[in-house]
Amino acid sequence: MAFPLLNLQRLVFPVAAAVTLNVALSGGAQAAEPAIKVGLVAALSGQSAKSGEALTRGLTIAIDEVNAKGGVLGRPLELVRRDDESNPSKGMLAARELVQREKVTVLFGGLDTPVSLAIVPLANQLKVPFMGIWAAGTKITENGAADNYVFRVSAVDELVDEALVKYGAEKGMKKPGMILINNPWGESNEAGFKRALEKRGLANAGVERIQDSDLDVVPQLTRLKNAGADTLLMVGNVGPSAQVVKSLDRMGWDVPVVSHWGPAGGRFGELAGPNASRVHFIQTYVFTEHNSVKGDAVFAALKKTYPQIKGLADVTPAVGIANAYDALHLSALAIEKAGKTDGPAVRNGFYAIEGYEGLIKHYQQPFTAKKHDALGPDDYLFTHFVDDQIVPLKP
C-alpha cells in the first residue's frame, strides 16, 4: 500500500501504531491549529487486507479534499488507523484506544459485521459517532440503543437480502439453497433471505454453514444439490466464497451463485480461479470507463496519490473507496454543523445535514433520529469479476 511521500517516515512503525494520513494546510496560523482526528478500525492484514486498503484510500482522498479547502472548523483532519485483524476482541480494544487515547471525533468501522457489533456498545457508551463503511449487519445501526451513535454509509443486510432474492427470482430462481458464513453476519442474512423468500411464496432447499478455515465445502454443497437447489444464495468473505466456487468446480455443478458483496473484499478472482465470474454479487459503486464528473475526479486523485493505480482493475474493491469517501465528507459536514467536536454535538450534526453531492449518489437528509443508514436498495448494483476486475452486469 502506498501513501504520500511526506508521511513515509511514519510507516516504519507497525500497523498497530498510529498512521497519520494528513495533508498540511498552507499558512502558519492554519498549520498551527491542532488537527481533528478521525479513526479507522479495519482489517489491514490477512485475506481481507485489500478491503482495509480501499477504505484507507477512500478516507484519505476525501481528507485531502477537505484539508485543501481549509479543513473543518479551521482545523485539518488527520486519520489514525488500527488493524482489527478481523477479530471482534481486537477491534473493540482498538476502538477504545482510538477514542480514549487518540481522542478521535468520529470512528470509522471496517469490513466485518462481528467486529462492528462488538464496537457498537462501546461507541454508544462513550458517546462517539461510529460510522460504518463496509459491514452490512442490520443490527449495527438498528442496535436498540435509546441513545444511538452509530451511522452507516454502506449496504444493509435486510435490504441486500431483498435485492438478492429479487434478482434471483428475475433470473428464474425457484428453490434456492443458502450457503452462509457461520457467524452473526450469516445469521443476519439467513433471517433476511427467509423473509424475502416467504414474501414471494418461494421455498428454500436448506441452509448450510461455511467457516473461514474451510478448504472444501463439497459436503455442504452436495446436501443443497440433493435437496433440489436451483440457485445458491451466498454470504461470506473472500476466502470461504472462493472455496465455494472451487468446490462447485470439483463437483461439476453449474449452478447460479447470487452473493452478498463479500467476494469484493480481496483477491477473489485469484483465489476462486477461472470460474470466479459465475458469482454475481452486489455493490454500491463501481468505477467504469464512464463515471460521473465526481467519479472521474476521485479516480484521477487516486492515480495521483497512489502511483501503482494505473487502471480500473487497480481500484478493486471500489465499493470500499466510495463508501469511505462519501462517509468522510458527510462526517466533515456533521462536524461543521456541530460547530465543535464533542460526540453529542456531532451526532446532532449528522441529523442537520440537508444535502451532499456524493460519489455514490446525491444525499438528501441522509440521516434522521430514526434513520441511521444513508443508502437504500435503490443504491445497489450487480457485478461480477472479469479476470481481476469488478465489472457491472448488464441489466
Legacy VTK file of the C-alpha trace (Angstrom):
# vtk DataFile Version 3.0
C-alpha trace
ASCII
DATASET POLYDATA
POINTS 395 float
0.000 0.000 0.000
1.470 3.349 -0.984
0.945 6.580 0.911
2.004 10.156 0.184
5.775 10.575 0.387
5.636 13.182 3.137
4.337 10.513 5.566
6.892 7.844 4.640
8.788 8.164 7.916
5.647 7.284 9.899
5.283 3.986 8.025
8.314 2.377 9.645
6.091 1.664 12.637
3.807 -1.400 12.732
0.216 -1.117 11.591
-0.871 -1.234 15.232
0.819 2.136 15.680
-0.923 5.271 14.547
-0.579 6.015 10.849
-1.288 9.612 10.079
-2.581 10.472 6.645
-2.762 14.219 6.711
-2.177 16.933 4.162
-0.916 20.019 5.969
-2.669 23.285 5.363
-0.664 26.174 3.954
-0.188 29.210 6.141
1.404 29.304 9.581
-1.732 30.223 11.520
-3.772 27.398 9.994
-0.990 24.831 10.302
-0.670 25.655 13.994
-4.267 24.636 14.674
-4.481 21.167 16.236
-5.822 18.516 13.906
-9.241 16.931 14.306
-8.534 13.218 14.470
-10.766 10.581 12.900
-10.114 6.881 13.415
-10.372 3.735 11.308
-10.674 0.222 12.705
-10.442 -2.273 9.833
-8.795 -5.423 8.551
-5.388 -4.137 7.456
-3.767 -7.572 7.248
-4.775 -11.081 6.199
-7.076 -12.145 3.372
-9.216 -9.007 3.695
-6.332 -6.512 3.750
-7.316 -5.271 0.310
-10.585 -4.014 1.773
-8.755 -2.139 4.525
-6.558 -0.610 1.844
-9.639 0.520 -0.093
-11.219 2.074 2.999
-7.967 3.862 3.796
-7.724 5.221 0.278
-11.292 6.483 0.215
-10.879 8.249 3.546
-7.503 9.677 2.530
-8.687 11.158 -0.769
-11.658 12.785 0.986
-9.439 14.110 3.789
-7.086 15.592 1.200
-10.034 17.389 -0.408
-11.370 18.716 2.912
-7.941 19.905 4.048
-7.191 21.568 0.720
-10.281 23.719 1.300
-9.235 24.781 4.799
-10.195 21.751 6.867
-13.128 21.665 9.275
-13.717 24.461 11.784
-10.408 25.895 10.559
-8.522 22.713 11.538
-7.037 19.941 9.400
-8.370 16.404 9.551
-5.993 13.575 10.448
-6.587 9.840 10.060
-5.368 7.358 12.680
-5.745 3.646 11.886
-5.724 0.373 13.779
-5.740 -3.196 12.448
-8.571 -5.314 13.879
-7.289 -8.482 12.132
-10.994 -9.360 11.569
-11.165 -10.175 15.289
-14.015 -8.698 17.397
-11.970 -8.531 20.621
-9.062 -6.811 18.895
-11.457 -4.476 17.125
-13.102 -3.418 20.370
-9.731 -2.790 22.039
-8.551 -0.803 19.017
-11.718 1.280 19.045
-11.341 2.012 22.757
-7.746 3.145 22.226
-8.686 5.420 19.334
-11.480 7.023 21.327
-9.846 7.314 24.743
-6.173 7.815 23.870
-6.215 9.326 20.395
-9.404 11.317 21.083
-10.917 10.734 17.646
-14.028 12.745 16.862
-15.546 10.135 14.536
-14.685 6.439 14.429
-14.965 4.631 11.095
-15.591 0.864 11.039
-14.326 -1.689 8.556
-15.200 -4.959 6.915
-16.560 -7.460 9.418
-20.024 -7.416 10.967
-18.914 -9.305 14.124
-16.200 -6.678 14.729
-18.619 -3.803 14.218
-21.209 -5.392 16.508
-18.531 -5.597 19.207
-17.737 -1.883 18.806
-21.353 -0.644 18.775
-21.980 -0.788 22.567
-18.668 0.951 23.212
-19.465 3.794 20.794
-22.878 4.287 22.372
-21.440 4.159 25.885
-18.658 6.644 25.130
-20.955 8.840 23.010
-18.658 8.926 19.984
-20.163 8.708 16.479
-19.279 5.364 14.858
-19.606 5.433 11.063
-19.900 2.067 9.312
-18.338 1.994 5.859
-18.473 -1.697 4.933
-20.002 -4.167 7.405
-23.654 -4.690 6.471
-25.211 -6.401 9.502
-28.664 -4.909 10.035
-28.229 -4.745 13.817
-25.169 -2.486 13.568
-27.330 0.599 13.133
-30.608 -0.923 14.374
-28.982 -1.777 17.682
-31.828 -0.925 20.049
-29.916 1.760 21.937
-32.030 4.642 23.195
-29.004 6.876 22.574
-27.702 5.635 19.208
-24.367 6.969 17.938
-23.972 4.501 15.055
-24.369 5.659 11.440
-23.570 3.968 8.146
-22.780 4.631 4.500
-22.864 1.063 3.271
-25.192 -1.781 2.420
-27.698 -3.143 4.960
-28.218 -6.903 5.133
-32.003 -6.850 5.259
-32.178 -4.628 2.181
-29.444 -6.568 0.396
-31.256 -9.862 1.025
-34.391 -8.455 -0.558
-32.372 -7.264 -3.556
-30.575 -10.620 -3.946
-33.802 -12.643 -3.813
-35.474 -10.251 -6.260
-32.513 -10.584 -8.633
-32.502 -14.387 -8.370
-36.260 -14.622 -8.944
-35.965 -12.460 -12.041
-33.320 -14.900 -13.320
-35.616 -17.890 -12.816
-34.766 -18.957 -9.256
-37.466 -21.196 -7.749
-35.807 -23.067 -4.877
-32.542 -21.565 -3.655
-30.125 -23.085 -1.199
-28.295 -20.841 1.261
-24.547 -21.189 1.852
-23.703 -18.806 4.700
-20.670 -17.929 6.790
-21.064 -19.318 10.305
-21.094 -16.068 12.286
-23.535 -13.234 13.123
-23.278 -11.887 9.574
-24.500 -15.204 8.183
-27.271 -15.361 10.779
-28.403 -11.841 9.902
-28.703 -12.761 6.234
-30.443 -16.089 6.867
-33.296 -14.227 8.555
-33.423 -11.654 5.746
-33.381 -14.282 2.992
-36.204 -16.254 4.608
-38.374 -13.139 4.896
-37.730 -12.183 1.259
-38.458 -15.719 0.033
-41.601 -16.059 2.122
-42.902 -12.790 0.725
-42.684 -14.316 -2.768
-44.061 -17.714 -1.787
-40.708 -19.393 -2.558
-39.377 -22.402 -0.665
-35.701 -22.925 0.127
-33.569 -26.038 -0.253
-31.927 -25.618 3.107
-29.204 -23.686 4.886
-25.558 -24.766 5.050
-22.747 -23.126 7.028
-19.188 -22.429 5.982
-16.151 -21.415 8.024
-13.280 -19.064 7.226
-10.979 -22.069 7.632
-12.845 -24.402 5.235
-10.721 -25.783 2.407
-13.525 -27.891 0.939
-17.280 -27.334 1.100
-18.362 -30.177 -1.206
-20.365 -31.915 1.586
-22.457 -28.794 2.264
-22.997 -28.142 -1.442
-23.892 -31.792 -2.090
-26.654 -31.608 0.509
-28.077 -28.490 -1.144
-27.869 -30.087 -4.588
-29.622 -33.242 -3.383
-32.348 -31.054 -1.833
-33.078 -29.575 -5.254
-31.386 -26.169 -5.049
-31.505 -24.374 -8.404
-29.540 -21.303 -7.202
-27.132 -20.596 -4.354
-27.629 -17.542 -2.154
-24.144 -16.986 -0.727
-22.825 -14.880 2.143
-19.143 -15.000 3.010
-15.956 -13.006 2.724
-13.248 -13.677 0.173
-11.728 -16.926 1.445
-14.833 -19.049 2.052
-16.580 -17.637 -1.030
-13.613 -18.709 -3.157
-13.809 -22.185 -1.627
-17.461 -22.429 -2.672
-16.510 -21.745 -6.285
-13.643 -24.240 -6.255
-15.848 -26.890 -4.624
-18.526 -26.343 -7.278
-15.823 -26.877 -9.896
-14.797 -30.158 -8.264
-18.423 -31.300 -8.237
-19.056 -30.204 -11.799
-22.221 -28.444 -10.588
-23.067 -25.498 -12.830
-25.491 -23.614 -10.591
-26.041 -19.837 -10.472
-24.490 -18.121 -7.437
-26.070 -14.874 -6.204
-23.951 -13.337 -3.481
-23.641 -10.592 -0.918
-20.601 -8.407 -1.543
-18.045 -10.471 0.371
-16.121 -11.502 -2.774
-15.244 -7.849 -3.397
-13.137 -7.638 -0.239
-9.870 -9.094 -1.555
-8.182 -11.389 -4.063
-11.323 -13.276 -5.062
-10.505 -13.523 -8.774
-7.140 -15.047 -7.951
-8.363 -17.344 -5.155
-11.544 -18.617 -6.823
-9.902 -19.406 -10.149
-11.231 -19.117 -13.698
-14.894 -19.528 -12.687
-14.921 -16.563 -10.305
-17.115 -14.763 -12.839
-20.018 -17.153 -12.150
-20.654 -15.333 -8.850
-22.982 -12.353 -9.265
-22.663 -10.038 -6.281
-23.971 -6.715 -5.092
-22.069 -3.407 -4.819
-22.816 0.232 -4.069
-20.334 1.672 -6.575
-18.013 0.618 -9.380
-15.567 2.774 -11.319
-16.057 2.296 -15.079
-14.946 3.903 -18.305
-17.896 6.282 -17.965
-18.091 7.817 -14.489
-19.750 10.954 -13.189
-17.674 14.119 -13.059
-17.006 13.418 -9.381
-16.149 9.804 -10.171
-13.559 10.892 -12.725
-12.118 13.416 -10.260
-11.806 10.815 -7.481
-10.266 8.298 -9.869
-7.740 10.908 -11.018
-6.896 11.740 -7.381
-6.408 8.045 -6.613
-3.972 7.647 -9.508
-2.073 10.755 -8.443
-1.851 9.788 -4.764
-1.192 6.069 -5.341
1.104 5.682 -8.375
0.542 1.918 -8.509
-3.033 2.595 -9.654
-2.808 2.547 -13.437
-6.293 1.471 -14.491
-9.742 0.397 -13.359
-8.643 -3.062 -12.197
-6.308 -1.434 -9.671
-9.119 0.221 -7.660
-10.828 -3.049 -6.678
-12.761 -3.036 -4.399
-14.174 0.324 -5.449
-17.076 -0.102 -3.031
-14.744 0.398 -0.068
-13.272 3.528 -1.598
-16.676 5.007 -2.456
-18.368 4.237 0.866
-15.425 5.646 2.818
-15.121 8.728 0.605
-18.772 9.718 0.971
-18.814 8.853 4.682
-15.831 11.109 5.384
-17.383 14.068 3.580
-20.691 13.545 5.404
-18.809 13.342 8.714
-16.947 16.567 7.933
-20.302 18.244 7.252
-21.631 16.913 10.562
-18.670 18.371 12.470
-19.113 21.669 10.667
-22.822 21.705 11.515
-21.999 20.877 15.141
-19.530 23.753 15.414
-17.449 21.662 17.819
-16.068 18.151 18.177
-17.848 16.633 21.182
-19.798 13.472 20.413
-23.410 14.528 21.133
-22.999 17.716 19.090
-21.513 15.846 16.134
-24.281 13.246 16.279
-26.829 16.065 16.038
-24.724 17.468 13.225
-25.402 14.328 11.177
-29.130 14.944 11.561
-28.682 18.542 10.389
-27.146 17.616 7.001
-29.600 18.690 4.315
-27.806 17.518 1.211
-24.486 16.429 -0.241
-23.499 15.582 -3.821
-21.570 12.389 -3.200
-19.726 9.827 -5.247
-22.409 7.148 -4.863
-25.410 9.468 -5.134
-26.887 12.822 -4.172
-27.748 12.554 -0.474
-30.847 14.384 0.748
-31.198 14.445 4.539
-29.253 11.180 4.721
-29.733 10.748 8.476
-32.571 11.318 10.911
-33.118 10.240 14.505
-34.973 7.187 13.152
-32.807 6.518 10.071
-29.072 5.995 10.541
-28.424 4.339 7.149
-27.705 6.692 4.263
-28.013 4.090 1.484
-31.035 2.058 0.443
-31.954 -0.675 -2.068
-32.082 1.758 -4.979
-28.360 2.389 -4.462
-27.245 -1.208 -5.209
-25.988 -2.656 -8.487
-24.982 -6.181 -9.539
-21.477 -7.045 -10.659
-19.078 -9.933 -11.255
-15.365 -10.479 -11.695
-13.866 -10.410 -15.148
-10.277 -11.502 -14.622
-9.379 -9.422 -11.536
-11.692 -6.506 -12.246
-15.190 -5.970 -10.845
-17.495 -5.215 -13.767
-21.190 -4.226 -13.703
-23.569 -6.846 -15.076
-25.745 -5.719 -17.936
-29.407 -5.285 -16.906
LINES 1 396
395 0 1 2 3 4 5 6 7 8 9 10 11 12 13 14 15 16 17 18 19 20 21 22 23 24 25 26 27 28 29 30 31 32 33 34 35 36 37 38 39 40 41 42 43 44 45 46 47 48 49 50 51 52 53 54 55 56 57 58 59 60 61 62 63 64 65 66 67 68 69 70 71 72 73 74 75 76 77 78 79 80 81 82 83 84 85 86 87 88 89 90 91 92 93 94 95 96 97 98 99 100 101 102 103 104 105 106 107 108 109 110 111 112 113 114 115 116 117 118 119 120 121 122 123 124 125 126 127 128 129 130 131 132 133 134 135 136 137 138 139 140 141 142 143 144 145 146 147 148 149 150 151 152 153 154 155 156 157 158 159 160 161 162 163 164 165 166 167 168 169 170 171 172 173 174 175 176 177 178 179 180 181 182 183 184 185 186 187 188 189 190 191 192 193 194 195 196 197 198 199 200 201 202 203 204 205 206 207 208 209 210 211 212 213 214 215 216 217 218 219 220 221 222 223 224 225 226 227 228 229 230 231 232 233 234 235 236 237 238 239 240 241 242 243 244 245 246 247 248 249 250 251 252 253 254 255 256 257 258 259 260 261 262 263 264 265 266 267 268 269 270 271 272 273 274 275 276 277 278 279 280 281 282 283 284 285 286 287 288 289 290 291 292 293 294 295 296 297 298 299 300 301 302 303 304 305 306 307 308 309 310 311 312 313 314 315 316 317 318 319 320 321 322 323 324 325 326 327 328 329 330 331 332 333 334 335 336 337 338 339 340 341 342 343 344 345 346 347 348 349 350 351 352 353 354 355 356 357 358 359 360 361 362 363 364 365 366 367 368 369 370 371 372 373 374 375 376 377 378 379 380 381 382 383 384 385 386 387 388 389 390 391 392 393 394
